[in-house]
Amino acid sequence: MGAGTPANTGAAGAQPFIGSRLPGAVRYTLVDGHLCHEA
């Protein structure tokens, strides 16, 4: 999962620096090719 899910890999592929663009309250980290949000 994740590596084959376009919903996850698509966002990661389009925005590699999505974690830097989002506010500190919600952080997105690339783990094994999928995004995990941590509040």
N, CA, C and O atoms as a Tinker XYZ file with bonds, in Angstrom:
   156  protein
     1  N      0.842000   -1.204000    0.000000    73     2
     2  CA     0.000000    0.000000    0.000000    64     1     3
     3  C      0.877000    1.255000    0.000000    63     2     4     5
     4  O      2.027000    1.218000    0.437000    81     3
     5  N      0.335000    2.334000   -0.481000    73     3     6
     6  CA     1.087000    3.578000   -0.495000    64     5     7
     7  C      1.911000    3.714000   -1.756000    63     6     8     9
     8  O      1.731000    4.654000   -2.529000    81     7
     9  N      2.821000    2.766000   -1.962000    73     7    10
    10  CA     3.694000    2.817000   -3.131000    64     9    11
    11  C      2.883000    2.616000   -4.409000    63    10    12    13
    12  O      3.263000    3.096000   -5.477000    81    11
    13  N      1.756000    1.898000   -4.288000    73    11    14
    14  CA     0.926000    1.625000   -5.452000    64    13    15
    15  C     -0.367000    2.406000   -5.431000    63    14    16    17
    16  O     -1.225000    2.210000   -6.292000    81    15
    17  N     -0.520000    3.289000   -4.460000    73    15    18
    18  CA    -1.743000    4.073000   -4.338000    64    17    19
    19  C     -1.540000    5.471000   -4.907000    63    18    20    21
    20  O     -0.798000    6.263000   -4.327000    81    19
    21  N     -2.186000    5.795000   -6.035000    73    19    22
    22  CA    -2.021000    7.093000   -6.690000    64    21    23
    23  C     -2.465000    8.256000   -5.811000    63    22    24    25
    24  O     -2.005000    9.385000   -5.979000    81    23
    25  N     -3.358000    7.972000   -4.880000    73    23    26
    26  CA    -3.849000    9.018000   -3.990000    64    25    27
    27  C     -2.730000    9.507000   -3.071000    63    26    28    29
    28  O     -2.705000   10.666000   -2.656000    81    27
    29  N     -1.804000    8.591000   -2.763000    73    27    30
    30  CA    -0.699000    8.943000   -1.875000    64    29    31
    31  C      0.541000    9.325000   -2.671000    63    30    32    33
    32  O      1.128000   10.385000   -2.451000    81    31
    33  N      0.940000    8.448000   -3.607000    73    31    34
    34  CA     2.145000    8.691000   -4.393000    64    33    35
    35  C      1.955000    9.881000   -5.320000    63    34    36    37
    36  O      2.918000   10.576000   -5.644000    81    35
    37  N      0.717000   10.122000   -5.751000    73    35    38
    38  CA     0.438000   11.246000   -6.644000    64    37    39
    39  C      0.721000   12.566000   -5.954000    63    38    40    41
    40  O      1.312000   13.470000   -6.544000    81    39
    41  N      0.298000   12.675000   -4.706000    73    39    42
    42  CA     0.528000   13.902000   -3.950000    64    41    43
    43  C      2.014000   14.069000   -3.653000    63    42    44    45
    44  O      2.545000   15.179000   -3.686000    81    43
    45  N      2.673000   12.958000   -3.365000    73    43    46
    46  CA     4.094000   12.990000   -3.039000    64    45    47
    47  C      4.917000   13.328000   -4.275000    63    46    48    49
    48  O      5.914000   14.045000   -4.195000    81    47
    49  N      4.486000   12.801000   -5.420000    73    47    50
    50  CA     5.216000   13.035000   -6.663000    64    49    51
    51  C      5.037000   14.457000   -7.155000    63    50    52    53
    52  O      5.954000   15.044000   -7.730000    81    51
    53  N      3.841000   15.017000   -6.925000    73    51    54
    54  CA     3.553000   16.370000   -7.395000    64    53    55
    55  C      4.175000   17.405000   -6.457000    63    54    56    57
    56  O      4.675000   18.437000   -6.905000    81    55
    57  N      4.140000   17.122000   -5.162000    73    55    58
    58  CA     4.675000   18.060000   -4.174000    64    57    59
    59  C      5.669000   17.363000   -3.242000    63    58    60    61
    60  O      5.298000   16.925000   -2.153000    81    59
    61  N      6.929000   17.260000   -3.667000    73    59    62
    62  CA     7.961000   16.616000   -2.846000    64    61    63
    63  C      8.211000   17.373000   -1.542000    63    62    64    65
    64  O      8.657000   16.797000   -0.550000    81    63
    65  N      7.916000   18.671000   -1.564000    73    63    66
    66  CA     8.169000   19.508000   -0.396000    64    65    67
    67  C      6.864000   19.924000    0.269000    63    66    68    69
    68  O      6.773000   20.992000    0.875000    81    67
    69  N      5.842000   19.052000    0.146000    73    67    70
    70  CA     4.520000   19.366000    0.700000    64    69    71
    71  C      4.605000   19.592000    2.209000    63    70    72    73
    72  O      3.849000   20.387000    2.769000    81    71
    73  N      5.527000   18.888000    2.859000    73    71    74
    74  CA     5.687000   19.031000    4.305000    64    73    75
    75  C      6.135000   20.429000    4.690000    63    74    76    77
    76  O      5.781000   20.935000    5.755000    81    75
    77  N      6.920000   21.053000    3.812000    73    75    78
    78  CA     7.430000   22.387000    4.098000    64    77    79
    79  C      6.375000   23.452000    3.807000    63    78    80    81
    80  O      6.421000   24.555000    4.353000    81    79
    81  N      5.420000   23.104000    2.934000    73    79    82
    82  CA     4.394000   24.065000    2.537000    64    81    83
    83  C      3.253000   24.100000    3.556000    63    82    84    85
    84  O      2.605000   25.131000    3.737000    81    83
    85  N      3.016000   22.984000    4.208000    73    83    86
    86  CA     1.928000   22.910000    5.179000    64    85    87
    87  C      2.359000   23.507000    6.515000    63    86    88    89
    88  O      3.550000   23.537000    6.822000    81    87
    89  N      1.397000   23.987000    7.317000    73    87    90
    90  CA     1.684000   24.582000    8.624000    64    89    91
    91  C      2.292000   23.573000    9.589000    63    90    92    93
    92  O      2.117000   22.366000    9.419000    81    91
    93  N      2.999000   24.056000   10.592000    73    91    94
    94  CA     3.686000   23.202000   11.554000    64    93    95
    95  C      2.722000   22.321000   12.335000    63    94    96    97
    96  O      3.108000   21.264000   12.833000    81    95
    97  N      1.462000   22.753000   12.444000    73    95    98
    98  CA     0.465000   22.003000   13.197000    64    97    99
    99  C      0.199000   20.653000   12.542000    63    98   100   101
   100  O     -0.033000   19.648000   13.213000    81    99
   101  N      0.240000   20.661000   11.213000    73    99   102
   102  CA     0.001000   19.414000   10.481000    64   101   103
   103  C      1.212000   19.104000    9.615000    63   102   104   105
   104  O      1.465000   19.788000    8.624000    81   103
   105  N      1.961000   18.070000    9.991000    73   103   106
   106  CA     3.186000   17.744000    9.273000    64   105   107
   107  C      3.006000   16.456000    8.489000    63   106   108   109
   108  O      2.484000   15.469000    9.006000    81   107
   109  N      3.453000   16.477000    7.210000    73   107   110
   110  CA     3.365000   15.298000    6.359000    64   109   111
   111  C      4.767000   14.752000    6.110000    63   110   112   113
   112  O      5.669000   15.486000    5.705000    81   111
   113  N      4.936000   13.472000    6.353000    73   111   114
   114  CA     6.247000   12.857000    6.188000    64   113   115
   115  C      6.171000   11.697000    5.208000    63   114   116   117
   116  O      5.244000   10.889000    5.261000    81   115
   117  N      7.142000   11.620000    4.320000    73   115   118
   118  CA     7.198000   10.521000    3.357000    64   117   119
   119  C      7.771000    9.276000    4.025000    63   118   120   121
   120  O      8.932000    9.254000    4.432000    81   119
   121  N      6.945000    8.248000    4.131000    73   119   122
   122  CA     7.395000    6.997000    4.724000    64   121   123
   123  C      7.073000    5.846000    3.779000    63   122   124   125
   124  O      5.906000    5.541000    3.537000    81   123
   125  N      8.106000    5.214000    3.250000    73   123   126
   126  CA     7.932000    4.084000    2.337000    64   125   127
   127  C      7.107000    4.477000    1.115000    63   126   128   129
   128  O      6.451000    3.624000    0.517000    81   127
   129  N      7.128000    5.740000    0.739000    73   127   130
   130  CA     6.427000    6.179000   -0.458000    64   129   131
   131  C      5.015000    6.670000   -0.194000    63   130   132   133
   132  O      4.298000    7.004000   -1.138000    81   131
   133  N      4.594000    6.722000    1.073000    73   131   134
   134  CA     3.256000    7.239000    1.358000    64   133   135
   135  C      3.319000    8.353000    2.400000    63   134   136   137
   136  O      4.263000    8.427000    3.187000    81   135
   137  N      2.322000    9.204000    2.395000    73   135   138
   138  CA     2.303000   10.351000    3.292000    64   137   139
   139  C      1.579000   10.036000    4.594000    63   138   140   141
   140  O      0.463000    9.517000    4.590000    81   139
   141  N      2.230000   10.355000    5.701000    73   139   142
   142  CA     1.603000   10.153000    7.009000    64   141   143
   143  C      1.495000   11.501000    7.710000    63   142   144   145
   144  O      2.511000   12.149000    7.964000    81   143
   145  N      0.279000   11.927000    8.025000    73   143   146
   146  CA     0.103000   13.222000    8.674000    64   145   147
   147  C      0.120000   13.066000   10.187000    63   146   148   149
   148  O     -0.524000   12.179000   10.747000    81   147
   149  N      0.872000   13.952000   10.836000    73   147   150
   150  CA     0.958000   13.903000   12.295000    64   149   151
   151  C      0.536000   15.247000   12.872000    63   150   152   153
   152  O      1.109000   16.284000   12.538000    81   151
   153  N     -0.479000   15.219000   13.749000    73   151   154
   154  CA    -0.976000   16.468000   14.315000    64   153   155
   155  C     -0.054000   16.921000   15.443000    63   154   156
   156  O     -0.296000   17.960000   16.058000    81   155
